[in-house]
């Protein structure tokens, strides 16, 4: 077999995480890489690309800067190349518009010929020490097989719709499709309900709040007892650190589940400023209109969606603290119920090479690999249960990619900052000290 046709690494899926890995591996001559995606091009959450919405992480959380600030594929270099650096400087804001981040990523893609789109992976088998990846071009239908020593799975998460909600009713949509349907909602929906306590639901609610006409009734319902902000205090942000990954990974499977259940507010809440903007907008409405046709109810668990009527949807809730059931009507229902990881079907023929935990999830090694040998199949964004919510954070993507690249190379190509937190998450070293040594 001609070794020239064998890749060292093939990444499947080109979202921000695998794009960052492609960018960081690009200058390493000894790594032959290829990255595949079934979409026609890079477009990050297009259904939620609402005007004026910003990233929730600082601009340094681009594809490369936190691993290599001198890399030419940094956001700052993008701004320089597109004649926007001084504008960005004058703006004085660490949080860039989501649209700008998307365009930056598209700029990075255009400089990486190893990124191929319109290429769907349909099967993977393992033969003679290599992974054989069968693909089909989504337009020409041409099939092609690639050979690689290692896989990087970056297929990301999919919009989650709870099983009790009808999925074939056009009046019900996930927030991920919001902008595709916005005009329809505003022109045909006189009663619109938004479900969810997270950032996406809040963004959609605020956009509808500003865009609707005076006759449109708008409702927002949330299961938690309040519309809570994400935690941005600096010591809490140390939970997004290499130190914390090490600490979390070292806990038992049961302990990790308990920890994750307590960290919803840090990663699953709403931007603090957005909550205030929503309140201030409603306050202004209320000056001239005592009834702005709004319903906002926390503590509300959606139990059922009755879509038997062609005139409206009936939403059946329970107010959790009062334990009182109640109903609301809506012409359209927008659900912000988040995203879930779905294991790709193309893994079916290499299942024997993948480790599992007691619950059937990937048993992810500290180096982000999931194969029994510990260095062949790596995952991005599928390791929350082993590496904490940091796995979903753009701010830690460059760290994870550096870790994986160093692991593949067997040496530290990218410097890993090992002790960045002022806090000690692990107290074993203190417990080992005798009182006389403290």
Secondary structure, 3 states (H helix, E strand, C coil): CCHHHEEEEEEECCCHHHHHHHHHHHCCCCCCEEEECCCCCCCCCHHHCCCCCECCCCCCCCCCCCCCCCCCCCHHHHHHHCCCHHHHHHHCCCCCEHHHHHHHHHHHHHCCCCEECCEEEEEEEEECCEEEEEEEECCCCCEEEEEEEEEEECCCEEECCCCCCCCCCCCEEEHHHHHHHHHHHHHHCCEEEEECCCHHHHHHHHHHHHHCCCCCEEEEECCCCCCCECCCCHHHHCCCCHHHHHHHHCCCHHHHHHHHHCCHHHHHCECHHHHHHHHHHHHHHHHHCCCCCEEEECCEEEEEEECCCCCCEEEEEEECCCCEEEEEEECEEEECCCEEECCCHHHHHHHHHECECCCCCECCCCCCECECCCCCEEECCCCHHHHCHHHHCHHHHHHHHHHHHHHHHCCCCCCCCCCCCCCCCCCHHHHCCCHHHC
